[in-house]
């Protein structure tokens, strides 16, 4: 069905600039999906706009969906569980509305410091998920004898090293974080899985850079799971990298194998549920970890939270 823009207000015309003088109106549909995909619900009859309002009847439902999107029938709470095995698991929960929020242009937000802090937390979370998801247990360090201060060269060297290693060891997985020493020299810390072929790795690294060395070690300490030490160790260098304030380099501070599978299960909880979303999330965490809950953060004012099975 097609309908001309006759009788539309200026706001309605602006909402459909790409359709020229005509707009195709689709019938309302209900579609609920997991893991962040948009759920579209029909507009309540009481909210529909008739022809007497001056808005075209066919396009009115679309406008009303935008206006009344965060109603109890459309918004929801989302729970995301990640079970890494061996008693390690984490869970997050948040409110998911359908209204889109205004996003300021890059670098122009009045909350720039707050946004940068969030970027650091997101990077640390992703780093943790990759290390735990890939079951990485050992630390590999790549160093130069020469004082390499060019980050682009250091990145290119790492990329070439990874390609060589993958050619010889197709199933090799890694998560790498760059560190710059006080003298300005760059080197790499990599989380890898299990014991490594040190002779092979050293030969491949020296084929690329000439003089340099590698070191492979297992984290030492009292934790039952070595993966947590790698998370803590590499996370420290990641935060240190962000502290330099070089925004151009921040998005390249760490990289990883593309084929790492991070476990994830998504659940939704209606806003009409009698149970608190945090209680449901913690029950999911206990089921995954064998009853263990180590740390809980409940940001009530933010309608979100996070918990893990370790301390």
C-alpha positions in Angstrom: 0.0 0.0 0.0 1.3 3.5 -0.9 0.1 6.8 0.5 1.1 10.3 -0.5 2.4 12.9 2.0 -0.7 15.0 1.7 -1.8 16.2 5.1 1.5 15.3 6.8 3.1 17.7 9.2 6.7 18.9 8.6 8.0 16.5 11.3 6.5 13.5 9.5 7.9 14.6 6.2 11.4 14.9 7.8 11.1 11.5 9.2 10.9 9.9 5.7 13.3 12.0 3.5 14.5 9.1 1.4 11.1 8.1 0.1 10.5 11.3 -1.9 6.8 12.0 -2.2 5.7 8.5 -1.3 6.1 6.2 1.7 5.5 2.5 1.9 3.6 1.7 5.1 4.2 -1.8 6.5 1.7 -3.5 8.8 2.6 -3.5 12.5 4.2 -6.7 13.7 5.4 -8.2 17.0 8.9 -9.6 17.0 10.9 -10.4 20.2 14.4 -11.7 19.9 17.3 -12.4 22.3 20.7 -10.7 22.8 20.0 -7.1 22.0 18.1 -7.4 18.8 15.3 -4.8 18.6 11.9 -6.0 19.6 9.0 -4.2 17.8 5.6 -4.3 19.4 2.3 -3.1 18.0 1.1 0.3 19.1 -1.7 0.3 21.7 -5.0 1.3 20.1 -5.5 4.1 22.6 -2.2 5.7 21.4 -3.0 5.6 17.6 -3.5 8.8 15.8 -6.5 9.2 13.5 -6.8 11.2 10.4 -8.3 14.1 12.3 -4.9 14.8 13.9 -3.4 15.8 10.6 -1.0 12.9 10.5 -1.4 10.3 7.7 -3.0 7.2 9.2 -0.5 4.8 7.6 2.6 6.5 8.9 1.2 7.3 12.3 2.0 3.9 13.9 5.7 4.3 13.1 5.8 7.7 14.7 4.0 6.4 17.8 6.3 3.5 18.2 9.2 5.9 18.5 7.3 8.0 21.0 5.9 5.3 23.2 8.7 2.7 22.9 9.6 2.3 26.6 6.4 0.9 27.9 6.2 -2.2 30.2 5.0 -4.3 27.2 8.0 -3.5 25.0 11.0 -2.8 27.4 12.6 -5.6 29.3 15.5 -6.6 31.6 18.3 -8.6 29.9 20.6 -11.1 31.7 23.8 -12.2 30.0 25.6 -15.3 31.5 29.1 -16.4 30.5 30.2 -19.8 31.8 34.0 -20.4 31.3 34.1 -23.8 33.0 36.0 -25.1 36.0 33.8 -23.0 38.3 34.5 -19.7 36.6 31.4 -17.7 35.4 30.1 -14.1 35.3 26.7 -12.6 34.8 25.5 -9.1 33.9 22.0 -7.6 33.9 20.6 -4.4 32.5 17.4 -2.6 31.5 16.9 -2.6 27.7 14.5 0.0 26.4 13.7 0.7 22.7 14.2 4.4 22.7 17.4 5.4 21.0 19.6 7.8 22.9 21.3 10.8 21.4 25.0 10.3 20.7 27.3 13.3 20.6 29.9 13.6 17.9 33.3 12.0 18.7 35.3 14.1 21.1 32.5 16.6 21.8 30.6 14.9 24.6 30.4 16.9 27.8 30.9 13.6 29.6 34.2 12.8 27.9 36.0 11.8 31.0 33.2 9.5 32.1 33.0 8.0 28.6 36.7 7.3 28.6 36.4 5.5 31.9 33.7 3.4 30.4 35.9 2.6 27.4 38.6 1.4 29.8 36.1 -0.8 31.6 34.8 -2.2 28.4 38.3 -3.0 27.1 39.1 -4.8 30.4 35.9 -6.7 30.2 36.6 -7.8 26.7 40.1 -8.8 27.5 38.9 -10.9 30.5 36.3 -12.6 28.3 38.8 -13.5 25.6 41.3 -14.9 28.1 38.8 -16.9 30.0 36.9 -18.0 26.9 40.0 -19.3 25.2 41.3 -21.0 28.3 44.7 -19.2 28.1 47.1 -20.2 30.9 50.6 -19.0 30.1 52.3 -15.7 29.4 54.5 -15.1 26.3 56.6 -11.9 26.2 58.2 -10.6 23.0 61.0 -8.1 23.3 63.5 -6.2 21.1 67.1 -5.6 21.7 66.8 -2.4 19.7 65.0 0.5 21.2 61.8 0.4 19.1 59.7 3.5 19.8 57.6 3.3 16.6 54.3 1.7 17.6 53.3 1.0 14.0 56.4 -1.0 13.4 55.9 -2.9 16.7 52.3 -3.7 15.5 53.5 -4.8 12.1 56.1 -7.1 13.7 53.5 -8.7 15.9 51.2 -9.3 12.9 53.9 -10.9 10.9 54.9 -13.1 13.9 51.3 -14.2 14.4 51.0 -15.2 10.7 54.2 -17.2 10.9 53.1 -19.0 14.1 49.6 -19.8 12.7 51.2 -21.3 9.6 53.1 -23.7 11.8 50.5 -24.1 14.5 47.0 -23.5 13.0 45.2 -23.9 16.3 47.4 -21.4 18.2 45.4 -18.8 20.1 46.6 -15.5 21.7 45.5 -12.3 23.3 48.2 -9.6 23.2 48.7 -6.3 25.0 51.3 -3.7 24.2 53.5 -2.1 26.8 55.8 0.9 26.4 58.8 1.1 28.8 60.0 4.3 30.3 62.7 4.6 27.7 60.0 4.5 25.0 60.6 1.0 23.8 57.6 -1.2 22.9 57.2 -4.9 23.6 54.3 -7.3 23.7 52.7 -9.5 26.4 50.6 -12.4 25.1 48.3 -14.8 26.9 48.6 -18.2 25.3 47.3 -21.7 26.0 49.4 -24.3 27.6 53.1 -25.0 27.2 54.8 -23.5 24.1 57.4 -24.6 21.6 60.0 -22.0 22.8 62.6 -22.9 20.2 60.1 -22.4 17.3 58.7 -19.2 18.7 62.1 -17.7 19.3 63.2 -18.6 15.8 60.1 -17.0 14.2 60.4 -13.8 16.2 64.1 -13.4 15.4 63.4 -14.0 11.7 61.2 -10.9 11.8 63.1 -8.5 14.1 66.7 -9.8 14.1 68.0 -9.4 17.6 65.4 -10.0 20.3 64.0 -12.6 22.7 61.0 -14.3 24.0 60.0 -15.6 27.4 57.2 -18.1 28.3 56.1 -18.6 31.9 53.1 -19.8 33.9 51.7 -17.2 36.4 52.6 -18.0 40.0 50.4 -17.5 43.0 47.8 -19.0 45.2 44.8 -18.7 42.9 43.3 -22.0 41.8 42.9 -20.9 38.2 45.9 -19.5 36.3 43.6 -17.7 33.9 42.7 -15.1 36.5 46.3 -14.2 37.0 46.6 -13.5 33.2 43.4 -11.4 33.4 44.9 -9.4 36.2 48.4 -9.1 34.7 47.4 -8.1 31.2 44.6 -5.8 32.6 47.2 -3.9 34.5 49.2 -3.1 31.3 46.0 -2.3 29.4 45.0 0.4 32.0 48.6 1.7 31.9 48.3 2.1 28.1 45.1 4.1 28.4 46.7 6.3 31.0 49.1 7.7 28.4 46.2 9.6 26.9 47.0 8.8 23.3 43.5 8.3 21.9 44.8 7.2 18.5 46.6 4.3 20.0 44.0 3.2 22.5 41.9 1.1 20.1 45.1 -0.8 19.1 46.5 -1.5 22.6 45.4 -5.1 22.5 44.4 -7.6 19.9 43.6 -11.3 19.8 42.9 -14.3 17.6 39.7 -13.9 15.6 38.5 -17.4 16.2 38.1 -17.2 20.0 34.7 -18.3 21.0 33.4 -16.5 24.2 30.5 -18.5 25.7 27.3 -16.4 26.2 23.7 -17.1 27.1 21.0 -14.4 27.1 17.8 -14.4 29.1 15.0 -11.8 29.3 12.9 -10.9 32.3 9.6 -9.0 31.9 9.3 -5.7 33.8 6.1 -7.2 35.3 8.0 -10.0 37.0 7.7 -10.3 40.7 11.4 -11.2 41.1 14.2 -8.7 41.0 16.4 -9.1 38.0 19.5 -9.2 40.2 18.1 -12.2 42.1 17.4 -14.1 38.9 20.9 -13.3 37.6 22.6 -14.5 40.7 20.7 -17.7 40.6 21.9 -18.2 37.0 25.5 -17.6 38.2 25.2 -20.1 41.0 23.9 -22.7 38.6 26.9 -22.2 36.3 29.6 -22.0 39.0 28.5 -24.7 41.3 27.0 -22.3 43.9 29.9 -19.8 44.1 29.4 -16.1 44.1 32.5 -14.0 44.7 31.8 -10.4 43.8 28.6 -8.5 43.2 28.2 -5.0 41.8 24.7 -3.6 41.8 24.4 -0.2 40.1 20.8 0.4 41.1 20.8 4.0 39.8 22.0 2.7 36.4 19.5 -0.2 36.2 22.4 -2.6 35.7 24.8 -4.8 37.6 27.5 -7.5 37.3 28.7 -10.5 39.4 31.3 -13.2 39.1 32.1 -16.5 40.8 35.7 -15.4 41.9 37.0 -12.9 44.4 
